[in-house]
């Protein structure tokens, strides 16, 4: 990894910032799988899998800022590139050799402008563009022919997916104030998205021919345009602040599937009201309430609106829906902060109801990638209760932090081809203690615990993680530290234990100028997994023992 970060003040009003980084890696994975047939041992076999990943990331970001007493202009542009290659070899009764090449590019630019007319009026404008392209190619080669469908048998498949998204947004906002208690704003924004998805699947068939079946051609284009007009009014009365938003959305969508020669259009007018209340008892206590309601039209083709998600073989699945998705949001929070005494307390509750539910189900197999969406009249509910407490105890020079999060939600899902209403309970607690040993020594220790319960299937999973962190400075040029972690997970029938040991050493060659950091990381993973059919026919077991360890050398140089 190489990182470059510059911030330059060109003159009194103009600043320039530039950031760039490049990252490259090679990762190898090995796995042995034993498959045993309990009725006939001749069908038992060992499966060996070897994988090699080669990711490459490149990011560039350039930003200009101009500011004077009345105007502020921000111009930003960026280029991001992600390249990903993966090769996999599986030796089993049916051998696989797979190769994936993936290239993603993003060009983005934006201009943000604020003009202060006078002490009571201001104008804001924004123009933004993102242009994404993604190309992915998958090759699968097998040692025998397999049925790909009811027509073709193949031993080699080549999948190519080409996606493009052009995202443009324009917004204009006028803020004005008539007195010290009332603030108004009127805004209009337009978002335009054009996306294209083009995928093909080539097959080697039994007679030695290479074919491109029309069944697996996928060429589609989605155009959507959304204009939102919103009026907001804020009112302050003593310690009570009230903000009311009243908005209307004009939505148009056009979906053209060139493969099947079908054209679909949709349009809707949606109302977007929102109310926010906050009350400050004093500088220490605050309570706030937010209520929002929205109704929107379902997307015609979600996988085309976000074609970056599409990979391998893609299928369009569209279902016309009468009516709209109505959403209700409610949030209540209370906070207490007294930083000079080292104490803070936050308690919040968030509720969300979607009166007509959207189900998104992704099923992945070796040479298939389905993206399916369905709708059901059942409600989708979410309740999130969050509690956080921080306290610094001066008498023993120790800080204590307690975090608790309780999440209860119902999410319809597709089970065995049928829509089912699933209910889940998720709980997370974190306790950390930070004793103060000395001016040059920092240490903390604690426990993190996560629990997820499927209330329908009565199946629970958990993660238990105690940790210890220690660091110390030695003189003016050196620092040492270590972090110890232990993870114990229980995902259904998967039991895994992880031990993480991270030790580092800092050496300041020239403080505030040249620094060097050396880290040694050791990870021990003991895995005992039972996976597959537990009946009288096939038993599949996996046992992994991975001992990865690596060293990291980091050198940073600061210059002016």
C-alpha positions in Angstrom: 0.0 0.0 0.0 1.2 3.5 -0.9 -0.6 6.6 0.4 -0.1 10.3 -0.6 -2.0 13.1 1.2 -1.5 16.8 0.4 -3.2 19.9 1.7 -2.0 23.3 0.3 -3.2 26.8 1.0 -2.7 28.6 -2.3 -3.7 32.0 -1.1 -6.0 33.7 1.4 -9.2 32.3 -0.2 -8.2 29.2 -2.1 -7.2 25.8 -0.7 -6.3 22.6 -2.5 -6.4 19.0 -1.2 -5.2 15.9 -3.0 -5.4 12.3 -1.8 -4.2 9.1 -3.6 -3.6 5.5 -2.6 -2.9 2.3 -4.3 -3.3 -1.2 -2.7 -2.3 -4.6 -4.1 -2.4 -8.0 -2.5 -2.2 -11.7 -3.2 -4.1 -14.1 -1.0 -4.1 -17.9 -1.1 -6.6 -20.3 0.5 -6.6 -24.0 0.9 -9.5 -26.2 2.1 -10.0 -30.0 2.4 -13.5 -31.4 2.4 -14.5 -35.0 3.2 -17.8 -36.3 1.8 -18.9 -39.7 3.0 -21.9 -41.7 1.8 -23.1 -43.8 4.7 -24.8 -46.4 2.5 -22.1 -47.0 -0.1 -18.5 -46.0 0.6 -17.6 -46.2 -3.1 -19.3 -42.8 -3.5 -17.2 -41.2 -0.9 -14.5 -38.7 -1.9 -12.1 -36.0 -0.8 -12.4 -32.5 -2.2 -9.4 -30.2 -2.4 -9.9 -26.5 -3.1 -7.1 -24.0 -3.8 -7.9 -20.3 -4.4 -5.8 -17.3 -5.3 -7.1 -13.8 -5.0 -5.3 -10.7 -6.5 -7.1 -7.5 -5.7 -5.9 -4.0 -6.8 -7.4 -0.7 -5.6 -6.6 2.8 -6.9 -8.1 6.0 -5.5 -7.6 9.6 -6.5 -9.4 12.6 -5.0 -8.8 16.3 -5.8 -10.6 19.2 -4.1 -10.6 23.0 -4.5 -12.2 25.3 -1.9 -12.8 29.0 -2.4 -14.2 31.1 0.4 -14.8 34.8 1.2 -17.3 36.7 3.3 -20.3 36.0 1.0 -19.4 33.0 -1.1 -18.1 29.5 -0.7 -17.4 27.2 -3.6 -16.2 23.6 -3.4 -15.2 21.6 -6.5 -14.3 17.9 -6.0 -13.4 15.2 -8.5 -12.3 11.6 -8.1 -11.3 8.5 -9.9 -11.5 5.0 -8.4 -10.4 1.8 -9.9 -10.9 -1.7 -8.5 -9.4 -4.8 -10.2 -10.1 -8.3 -8.9 -8.8 -11.6 -10.2 -9.6 -15.0 -8.6 -8.6 -18.5 -9.7 -9.9 -21.6 -8.1 -9.1 -25.3 -8.5 -11.4 -28.0 -7.1 -10.4 -31.6 -7.3 -13.4 -33.9 -6.8 -15.4 -36.4 -8.8 -16.4 -33.4 -10.9 -13.3 -31.2 -11.2 -13.6 -27.4 -11.6 -11.2 -24.8 -12.8 -12.7 -21.3 -12.5 -11.3 -17.9 -13.2 -12.9 -14.5 -12.5 -11.7 -11.2 -13.8 -13.5 -8.1 -12.5 -12.8 -4.4 -13.3 -14.7 -1.5 -11.8 -14.1 2.2 -12.7 -15.8 5.3 -11.2 -15.4 8.9 -12.4 -17.1 11.5 -10.2 -17.3 15.2 -10.0 -19.3 17.8 -8.0 -19.7 21.5 -7.5 -21.2 22.8 -4.2 -22.0 26.6 -4.0 -23.2 28.7 -1.1 -24.0 32.4 -1.4 -24.9 34.5 1.6 -27.2 37.3 0.4 -27.5 39.0 3.7 -27.8 38.1 7.4 -31.2 36.6 6.9 -31.0 35.0 3.4 -28.7 32.4 1.7 -28.7 30.4 -1.5 -27.2 26.9 -2.0 -26.7 25.0 -5.2 -25.2 21.6 -6.0 -24.3 19.7 -9.2 -23.0 16.1 -9.0 -22.2 13.3 -11.4 -21.0 9.7 -11.0 -20.2 7.5 -13.9 -19.6 3.8 -13.1 -18.5 1.0 -15.4 -18.0 -2.6 -14.5 -16.8 -5.5 -16.6 -16.8 -9.1 -15.3 -15.7 -12.3 -17.0 -16.2 -15.8 -15.5 -14.7 -19.0 -17.0 -15.7 -22.4 -15.6 -14.1 -25.6 -17.0 -15.1 -29.1 -15.9 -13.8 -32.6 -16.5 -17.2 -33.9 -17.7 -20.4 -32.6 -19.4 -23.3 -31.3 -17.2 -26.9 -30.4 -17.9 -27.0 -26.6 -18.0 -30.8 -26.7 -18.8 -33.2 -29.0 -20.6 -31.4 -28.3 -24.0 -27.7 -27.9 -23.5 -24.9 -30.1 -22.0 -21.6 -28.3 -21.5 -18.2 -28.7 -19.9 -17.1 -25.1 -20.3 -19.0 -21.8 -19.7 -17.9 -18.2 -20.4 -19.9 -15.5 -18.8 -19.4 -11.8 -19.6 -21.2 -9.0 -17.9 -20.9 -5.3 -18.8 -22.6 -2.7 -16.7 -22.9 1.1 -16.8 -24.5 3.6 -14.5 -24.7 7.4 -15.1 -25.9 9.2 -12.0 -26.7 13.0 -12.1 -28.1 15.2 -9.4 -29.0 18.9 -9.3 -30.4 20.7 -6.3 -31.2 24.3 -5.4 -32.1 25.6 -2.0 -33.2 29.0 -0.7 -33.0 29.7 3.1 -34.5 32.8 4.7 -35.3 34.0 8.2 -38.0 36.5 9.1 -37.1 36.7 12.8 -34.9 35.1 15.3 -37.3 32.2 16.0 -38.4 31.1 12.5 -36.2 29.7 9.7 -37.6 28.7 6.3 -36.2 26.9 3.4 -37.5 26.0 -0.1 -35.6 23.4 -2.1 -35.9 21.6 -5.4 -33.8 18.6 -6.5 -33.7 16.4 -9.5 -32.0 13.0 -9.7 -31.5 11.2 -13.0 -30.2 7.7 -13.4 -29.4 5.9 -16.6 -28.2 2.3 -16.3 -27.4 -0.4 -18.8 -26.8 -4.1 -18.2 -25.4 -6.4 -21.0 -24.5 -10.0 -20.3 -23.9 -13.1 -22.4 -23.2 -16.7 -21.7 -21.2 -18.9 -24.1 -21.2 -22.7 -23.9 -19.0 -25.6 -25.2 -21.5 -28.3 -26.1 -21.1 -32.0 -26.7 -20.6 -31.8 -30.5 -17.6 -29.5 -30.0 -19.4 -26.3 -31.0 -19.3 -23.1 -29.1 -22.7 -21.4 -28.9 -24.3 -18.2 -27.5 -27.9 -19.2 -26.6 -30.4 -16.4 -27.0 -32.0 -17.6 -23.8 -29.1 -16.3 -21.8 -28.6 -13.0 -23.5 -29.5 -10.1 -21.2 -29.5 -6.5 -22.6 -31.6 -4.0 -20.7 -31.7 -0.3 -20.0 -33.3 1.5 -17.0 -34.0 5.3 -17.0 -35.4 6.9 -13.9 -36.0 10.5 -13.0 -37.1 11.9 -9.6 -37.9 15.5 -8.8 -38.5 16.5 -5.2 -40.0 19.9 -4.1 -39.7 20.5 -0.4 -40.6 23.3 2.1 -39.2 23.3 5.6 -40.0 25.5 8.5 -38.1 25.6 11.8 -39.5 27.3 14.9 -37.8 27.9 18.2 -39.7 28.7 21.4 -37.6 28.9 24.6 -36.1 25.4 24.8 -38.3 23.7 22.2 -37.3 23.4 18.6 -39.8 22.3 15.9 -39.1 21.5 12.3 -41.8 20.6 9.8 -41.0 19.3 6.3 -43.7 19.1 3.5 -42.5 17.6 0.3 -43.8 16.2 -3.0 -41.9 13.8 -5.3 -42.5 13.4 -9.0 -41.2 10.0 -10.2 -40.8 8.6 -13.7 -39.3 5.3 -14.7 -38.7 3.6 -18.1 -37.4 0.0 -18.4 -36.5 -1.4 -21.8 -35.6 -5.0 -22.0 -34.0 -5.4 -25.5 -33.6 -9.2 -25.0 -37.3 -9.8 -24.7 -38.4 -6.7 -26.6 -40.5 -5.4 -23.8 -41.0 -1.8 -22.6 -42.4 -0.8 -19.2 -43.2 2.7 -18.0 -44.2 3.9 -14.6 -44.8 7.2 -12.9 -46.1 8.4 -9.5 -46.5 11.5 -7.3 -45.5 10.8 -3.7 -45.9 13.0 -0.6 -43.0 13.2 2.0 -44.0 14.8 5.3 -41.6 14.9 8.3 -41.8 16.4 11.8 -38.8 16.8 14.1 -39.1 18.0 17.8 -36.3 18.6 20.2 -36.3 19.9 23.8 -33.3 21.1 25.7 -33.9 20.9 29.4 -30.5 22.6 29.9 -27.0 22.2 28.5 -26.9 18.6 29.9 -30.3 17.0 28.9 -31.9 16.8 25.5 -34.9 14.8 24.2 -35.8 14.6 20.5 -38.7 13.0 18.5 -38.8 12.4 14.7 -41.8 11.3 12.8 -41.7 10.7 9.0 -44.1 9.1 6.5 -43.3 8.2 2.9 -45.1 6.5 0.0 -43.1 5.4 -3.0 -43.5 3.3 -6.1 -41.6 0.0 -6.2 -38.7 -0.3 -8.6 -39.4 -2.1 -11.9 -36.0 -3.9 -11.9 -33.8 -3.5 -8.9 -30.9 -5.5 -10.3 -30.8 -3.2 -13.3 -31.0 0.0 -11.2 -27.9 -1.3 -9.3 -26.2 -3.4 -12.0 -22.9 -3.4 -10.1 -24.6 -6.2 -8.1 -25.2 -8.3 -11.2 -22.6 -10.9 -11.9 -22.2 -14.2 -13.7 -25.5 -15.2 -15.3 -28.2 -12.6 -14.8 -32.0 -13.1 -15.0 -34.6 -10.3 -15.1 -37.5 -10.9 -12.8 -40.1 -8.2 -12.7 -43.5 -8.2 -11.0 -46.0 -5.5 -11.5 -47.3 -4.1 -8.3 -50.5 -2.2 -7.8 -50.3 0.5 -5.2 -47.3 1.9 -3.4 -44.9 1.1 -0.5 -46.0 3.1 2.5 -43.3 3.7 5.2 -43.6 5.0 8.7 -40.6 6.1 10.7 -40.5 7.1 14.4 -37.5 7.9 16.5 -37.3 9.0 20.1 -33.9 9.7 21.8 -32.7 11.1 25.1 -29.1 12.2 25.8 -27.2 13.4 28.8 -23.7 14.8 28.4 -21.3 16.2 31.0 -18.0 16.0 29.3 -16.1 18.0 31.9 -17.0 15.3 34.4 -16.3 12.5 32.0 -19.9 11.3 31.8 -22.4 10.7 28.9 -25.6 8.7 28.6 -27.7 8.0 25.4 -31.0 6.1 25.1 -32.8 5.9 21.8 -35.7 3.9 20.2 -36.2 3.7 16.5 -39.3 2.1 14.8 -39.9 1.5 11.2 -42.9 -0.1 9.5 -43.3 -0.8 5.8 -46.9 -1.6 5.2 -46.2 -3.6 2.0 -43.0 -5.6 2.1 -40.3 -6.0 -0.5 -38.5 -9.3 -0.4 -35.0 -9.5 -2.0 -33.6 -13.0 -2.2 -30.2 -13.9 -3.6 -29.3 -17.6 -4.2 -25.8 -18.4 -5.3 -24.4 -21.6 -6.8 -21.3 -22.4 -8.8 -22.5 -21.1 -12.1 -25.7 -19.3 -11.3 -26.5 -15.9 -9.7 -30.2 -15.3 -9.3 -31.6 -12.0 -8.2 -35.3 -12.2 -7.3 -37.7 -9.7 -5.9 -41.3 -10.3 -4.7 -43.9 -8.3 -2.8 -46.3 -9.3 -0.1 -49.1 -7.5 1.8 -47.5 -8.4 5.1 -45.9 -5.6 7.2 -42.2 -5.4 7.7 -41.4 -4.0 11.2 -38.2 -3.0 12.9 -37.6 -1.8 16.5 -34.2 -0.8 17.7 -33.4 0.1 21.3 -30.0 1.5 22.0 -28.3 2.3 25.3 -24.8 3.7 25.8 -23.1 4.9 29.1 -19.7 6.3 29.5 -18.1 7.3 32.8 -14.7 8.3 33.9 -14.1 7.6 37.6 -11.5 10.1 38.9 -10.9 8.4 42.3 -9.4 5.3 40.6 -8.4 7.0 37.3 -10.5 4.6 35.3 -13.0 5.0 32.4 -15.9 2.6 32.0 -18.0 2.3 28.8 -21.2 0.2 28.5 -23.1 -0.2 25.2 -26.2 -2.3 24.6 -28.2 -2.7 21.5 -31.5 -4.6 21.1 -33.0 -5.1 17.7 -36.3 -6.8 17.0 -37.5 -7.0 13.4 -39.8 -9.0 11.1 -38.7 -9.5 7.5 -40.7 -11.5 5.0 -38.5 -13.9 3.1 -38.8 -16.7 0.6 -38.7 -20.2 2.2 -39.1 -23.2 -0.1 -40.7 -21.1 -2.8 -43.2 -19.6 -0.3 -43.3 -16.2 1.3 -42.9 -16.5 5.1 -42.8 -13.8 7.8 -39.6 -14.2 9.7 -39.0 -12.6 13.1 -35.5 -12.0 14.5 -34.1 -10.8 17.8 -30.6 -9.3 17.8 -28.7 -8.3 20.9 -25.2 -6.8 21.3 -23.4 -5.7 24.4 -20.0 -4.2 24.9 -18.2 -3.5 28.2 -14.8 -1.8 28.2 -12.6 -0.6 31.1 -9.8 1.9 30.6 -7.5 2.0 33.7 -5.0 4.9 33.8 -1.6 3.4 34.8 0.7 6.2 33.9 1.3 9.1 31.5 3.1 6.9 29.0 1.0 3.8 29.3 -2.4 3.1 27.7 -4.4 0.0 28.4 -8.0 -1.2 28.1 -9.8 -4.5 28.3 -13.4 -5.8 28.0 -15.9 -8.1 26.4 -18.0 -7.9 23.3 -21.0 -10.3 22.9 -23.4 -10.7 20.0 -26.5 -12.8 19.9 -29.0 -13.4 17.0 -32.2 -15.4 17.5 -34.5 -16.6 14.8 -37.8 -16.6 16.6 -39.6 -18.7 14.0 -37.0 -21.5 13.7 -35.9 -21.2 17.3 -32.2 -21.1 16.2 -29.7 -18.8 17.8 -26.2 -17.8 16.9 -23.6 -16.0 19.0 -20.2 -14.4 19.1 -18.1 -14.0 22.3 -15.1 -11.8 22.1 -12.9 -10.8 25.1 -10.0 -8.4 24.3 -6.9 -6.8 25.9 -5.1 -3.7 24.5 -1.7 -2.4 25.8 0.6 0.3 24.5 3.5 2.3 25.9 5.9 5.0 24.8 9.6 4.5 25.7 11.6 7.7 25.6 11.1 10.1 22.8 11.6 7.8 19.8 10.0 4.5 20.5 6.5 3.0 21.3 5.4 -0.6 21.7 2.0 -2.2 22.0 -0.1 -5.4 21.7 -3.7 -6.4 21.2 -5.1 -9.8 22.2 -8.4 -11.1 20.9 -10.3 -14.3 21.3 -13.4 -15.0 19.2 -15.8 -17.9 19.8 -18.6 -18.2 17.3 -21.6 -20.5 17.0 -23.2 -20.0 13.6 -25.9 -22.7 13.6 -23.8 -25.9 13.5 -20.5 -24.1 12.7 -18.3 -23.8 15.8 -15.2 -21.7 15.3 -12.5 -20.4 17.6 -10.1 -17.6 16.6 -7.1 -16.3 18.5 -5.6 -12.9 17.4 -2.3 -11.6 18.6 -1.1 -8.3 17.2 2.2 -6.8 18.4 3.7 -3.6 17.0 6.8 -1.5 17.4 7.0 2.2 16.5 10.3 4.0 16.0 10.3 7.8 15.4 13.3 8.3 13.2 12.6 12.0 13.2 9.5 12.9 15.2 6.8 14.7 13.1 8.8 13.9 10.0 9.8 10.3 9.5 8.1 7.4 11.3 8.5 3.6 11.0 6.1 1.0 12.3 6.7 -2.8 12.4 3.7 -5.1 13.2 3.6 -8.8 13.7 0.2 -10.5 13.5 -0.6 -14.1 14.3 -4.0 -15.6 13.8 -5.0 -19.1 14.9 -8.3 -20.5 13.7 -9.5 -23.9 14.9 -12.7 -24.9 13.1 -14.9 -27.9 13.6 -17.8 -27.7 11.1 -20.6 -30.1 10.4 -22.4 -29.2 7.2 -24.8 -31.0 4.9 -27.3 -33.8 5.2 -27.6 -35.4 8.6 -29.9 -38.2 7.4 -29.1 -41.8 6.5 -27.5 -41.1 3.1 -24.8 -38.4 2.9 -22.7 -36.8 5.6 -20.4 -33.9 4.7 -17.8 -32.7 7.3 -15.2 -29.9 7.1 -12.3 -29.5 9.5 -10.1 -26.4 9.0 -6.9 -25.5 10.9 -5.5 -22.2 9.5 -2.5 -20.6 11.0 -1.9 -17.4 9.0 0.7 -14.9 10.3 2.2 -11.9 8.6 4.4 -8.9 9.3 3.7 -5.3 8.3 6.4 -2.7 7.8 5.0 0.9 7.5 7.1 4.0 6.8 5.5 7.5 6.8 7.1 10.8 5.7 5.6 14.2 6.3 6.8 17.2 4.4 5.8 20.8 4.1 
